[in-house]
Amino acid sequence: MAEGCSNTAIAGRLFVTEGAAAKHISNIFVKLRLPPDSDSNRRVLAVLACLNG
């Protein structure tokens, strides 16, 4: 995600299905308490959370 990859690209790099990659990404959002919000991009917020420790 930090490199701007789509779920399809992430799945290809990890050798998993696109559905599996989407599920893992969804779990990351849950663990970081990033609910769906039309005003923000959860992928960006997840990367920022990782970078900020």
CYANA upper distance limits for C-alpha pairs under 8 A (distance plus 0.5 A):
  1 MET  CA      5 CYS  CA      5.82
  1 MET  CA      6 SER  CA      7.74
  1 MET  CA     10 ILE  CA      8.05
  1 MET  CA     43 ARG  CA      7.13
  1 MET  CA     47 VAL  CA      7.46
  2 ALA  CA     44 VAL  CA      8.21
  2 ALA  CA     47 VAL  CA      6.09
  5 CYS  CA      9 ALA  CA      6.10
  5 CYS  CA     10 ILE  CA      6.61
  6 SER  CA     10 ILE  CA      6.68
  7 ASN  CA     11 ALA  CA      6.52
  7 ASN  CA     18 GLU  CA      6.61
  7 ASN  CA     21 ALA  CA      6.58
  7 ASN  CA     22 ALA  CA      6.59
  8 THR  CA     12 GLY  CA      6.76
  8 THR  CA     18 GLU  CA      5.87
  8 THR  CA     21 ALA  CA      8.25
  9 ALA  CA     13 ARG  CA      6.81
 10 ILE  CA     14 LEU  CA      6.71
 10 ILE  CA     18 GLU  CA      8.38
 10 ILE  CA     21 ALA  CA      7.13
 11 ALA  CA     15 PHE  CA      6.27
 11 ALA  CA     16 VAL  CA      5.53
 11 ALA  CA     17 THR  CA      6.14
 11 ALA  CA     18 GLU  CA      5.66
 11 ALA  CA     20 ALA  CA      7.93
 11 ALA  CA     21 ALA  CA      5.80
 12 GLY  CA     16 VAL  CA      7.05
 12 GLY  CA     17 THR  CA      8.12
 12 GLY  CA     18 GLU  CA      8.38
 16 VAL  CA     20 ALA  CA      6.69
 16 VAL  CA     21 ALA  CA      7.21
 17 THR  CA     21 ALA  CA      6.91
 18 GLU  CA     22 ALA  CA      6.65
 19 GLY  CA     23 LYS  CA      6.67
 20 ALA  CA     24 HIS  CA      6.75
 21 ALA  CA     25 ILE  CA      6.68
 22 ALA  CA     26 SER  CA      6.56
 23 LYS  CA     27 ASN  CA      6.69
 24 HIS  CA     28 ILE  CA      6.81
 25 ILE  CA     29 PHE  CA      6.92
 26 SER  CA     30 VAL  CA      6.87
 27 ASN  CA     31 LYS  CA      6.66
 28 ILE  CA     32 LEU  CA      6.66
 28 ILE  CA     46 ALA  CA      8.08
 29 PHE  CA     33 ARG  CA      6.51
 29 PHE  CA     34 LEU  CA      5.52
 29 PHE  CA     35 PRO  CA      7.52
 29 PHE  CA     42 ARG  CA      7.52
 29 PHE  CA     46 ALA  CA      7.33
 30 VAL  CA     34 LEU  CA      6.53
 30 VAL  CA     35 PRO  CA      7.57
 32 LEU  CA     46 ALA  CA      7.56
 32 LEU  CA     49 ALA  CA      8.33
 34 LEU  CA     42 ARG  CA      6.78
 34 LEU  CA     45 LEU  CA      8.31
 34 LEU  CA     46 ALA  CA      8.25
 35 PRO  CA     42 ARG  CA      8.28
 36 PRO  CA     42 ARG  CA      7.78
 37 ASP  CA     41 ASN  CA      8.01
 37 ASP  CA     42 ARG  CA      8.29
 40 SER  CA     45 LEU  CA      8.33
 41 ASN  CA     45 LEU  CA      6.86
 42 ARG  CA     46 ALA  CA      6.42
 43 ARG  CA     47 VAL  CA      6.85
 44 VAL  CA     48 LEU  CA      6.67
 45 LEU  CA     49 ALA  CA      6.57
 46 ALA  CA     50 CYS  CA      6.79
 47 VAL  CA     51 LEU  CA      6.71
 48 LEU  CA     52 ASN  CA      6.48
 49 ALA  CA     53 GLY  CA      6.59
